[in-house]
Amino acid sequence: MPASPIERPQGRNFRRTRRNVIAMAGILTSTVVGGTTIAHAMGGWFRRGGGGGGHGCLLCGTKILTDAGETAVENLGVGDMVSTVSGESQAIKQIISWTAERAPNQDWTDEVAPIKICRSALAPNVPHRDLYLSPGHSLFLDGVLICAKGLVNNRTIIRCSKGREDTLSYYHLKLEDHQIILAEGAPVESYPDPMSRFGPDWFAGRKSELTSRLRSAISPWVDRRKVADRVRDRLDERGDCDLAA
């Protein structure tokens, strides 16, 4: 017999609380072993190229919407016109690239492993292909910037720690000013420098993610969630539906 309209929200709220409590435990565990994690990260991979590691970057192969259509990020050049969600096109002022390499039989660390945003993870056909971002890259959702690593749900948004490639190449596009561009059809951030960003970056650190998860965990009783919390909870629930489909 189908669940009644009253039972369905209760089940959804229980899953939200359980999911966020589990996430909080994971954050606390990673904080306790943080020193070991950092040591492992330094020993397991190294970076070469133009810098930018750990910040907002797009994995090689990512298609960016330009005035000439979608173009792989590695094929773009200074002066190319990139489309923005505001409707304005801006010329690329600088492209920064960096490459991470890992030792044999090592997983990619959390600081480097790409975050995979599966097709339609954000909304129907958004992104319209799987999108791969560096952990520190932000998406622009419901009017706020949300760090990709804070949206991982292991279903539709996944940290790719065990990829087959031993080399990852990332690219960061700098335009004239802070803009939101379209990568595989999803709104992602582009900024000339960290000080130019027009809003706070949610889930950029363990403390902000932990307090956010706590707000979501207790929300069935006391709902103090911020916009970014609600976005993540919505995407988590969307991932649950996709998993069940």
Order of alpha helices (4+ residues) and beta strands (2+ residues): alpha-alpha-beta-beta-beta-beta-beta-beta-beta-beta-beta-beta-beta-beta-beta-beta-beta-beta-alpha-alpha
